[in-house]
Amino acid sequence: MAAAIVMLAAAGCGGSSSSPPPEAFAIDGAWNYLGPSDVPHDLTISNGSMVYTDAEGMWSSHWTIKAYDNALHHFQVTFDSGTGTYLPVGQSMSGSYDLTGSNLTTQLASGLGSYPPLESPGSCTAASDGAPIPECRVYIKAQTQN
């Protein structure tokens, strides 16, 4: 009988108050930059981090995801490290995103105080004159190789 109680406690069945694991970040994955104005790069989001990598290997930047909310389409990141002349630039940023099919649009703002409005999802260009919207980027889901 004592062995059965020990087994239940070891398996977490003894009234444990642990909460379920958090929902996966909706934009986890590998993304290829489409535009509108930065140099070609890739974005990889996984295991609580975001990594931006230049397509030619000239720069990269590593960020820790501090918080995200899939329902509100928001996230917060802090800078870890970078090599070369990397982007984005800052110590901490808040972001808004739109995920439509295999297209991801992100809008970044400096700091963790508030989330930027997401303008022109899918294009990142101003409706009035077609100019690129600062800190807005459009990506497409990277194809996996088998």
N, C-alpha and C positions, 0 to 999 in steps of 0.2 A: 504494500500500500504506500509506503514512504517513497519507493522508487517511482510510482506512478505520479505522485505529487511533484517530485523533482522534475520529471520529464515534462509535465504540463507547464511548470514555471520556466523551464529552459526554453520551451517552444514559444513563450510569450502569451500563454493562455491563462495567466493568473491575474486578470484584472488590469492588464497593462493599459496605460492611458496614452500610448504613443499615437500621434496623428498620422493619417495616411500621407504618403509621399506627395509632394506638390505636383500639380499638373505640368506636363512638359511644356516648354516654351514653344509656342505655335510656329515660330520662324526658325527653329533649329534646322541646321543643314548647311549645305555648301551652295553659294550663290555667285553668279558671274555678273559683273557690272555692265549695265547697258547704257547709262548716260545720266544726265545730259552733258556734263562738262569736265569731269575729272579724268585722270589717266586710267587706262584699263587696269582693273584689279579684281580680286576675288574677296569674298567675305565668307568666313566659316563661323558658324554659331553652334557651339556644343559644349556640354559639361560646364555650364556657367561662365563661358568666355566667348568673346568675339575677337576674331583675328582678321585684320585687313592685310592683304598681301598683293604687292605689285605684280602684274602679269609677267614682267621681265625679271622679277626677283631683286629689284633695286631697293626696295623698302618694305617694311612691314610694321604693324602696330598691334599690340595685344591689350585687350580690355577685359575687366572682370564685370560680369553682369551682377549688379547689386540687387535689382528688383525688376519684376516684369508683371504685367497684368494682361492676359490674353483677351479678356472681355473688353477692356478699355483700349487695347492696342498700344500700350505704353511700355517703355523699359528705361532703366537707368544703368549707366556703366561708368566705371572709373578706370583711368589709365594705369597700365602696368609697365609696359616697356615698348620701345620702338627702335628701329634701325633705319638709317638713311633719312631722306626727307619724306616722312610718312604723313598719312592722313588717316582719319581726321585729327585735328590738333586740339588739345585741351586736356585738363586734368580730370574732369568729370562732365558727363553729358546726360541729358534726358532726351528720349526719342519717342516719336510716334511712328506707327507703321500701318500699312495697308497690305494685306495679302489677298490677291485675287488670282486664283488658279496657280500658275507657276511664276507669277510676277510679284515681286516684293518692292514696295516703295518705302523708304525711310526718310524721316525729317528729324534732324538733330538740332539741339540747342545747348549752349554752354551752361553748365551747372546742373544741380539736382532740384532746383526750386520749383520749376513748373515745366509742363510738357508743351512742346511747340505745336501749333496747328498744322495739320497735314494739308498742304495745298497741291492741287493737280496730281492726285495719285496716278501712277502709270506714265507720267511725262516729266514731272518736275519743272515745267515751264509755265511762266505767267500767262494767264489767259489774255491779258491786255496787249502784250507785245511779244510774247514768245521767248522772253529772256529766261535763262536758267534761274531757278530759285535757289539761293544759297543754302548749303548743307542738306540739300535734298538729293537723293540718289535712287535710281531704279535698277533692280537686279532681276535676273531670271534664275530659276532653280537649276543648278548644275546637273548635267547628265552623269550618272554613275557609270563607271567602266566595269565590265565583267571580264 
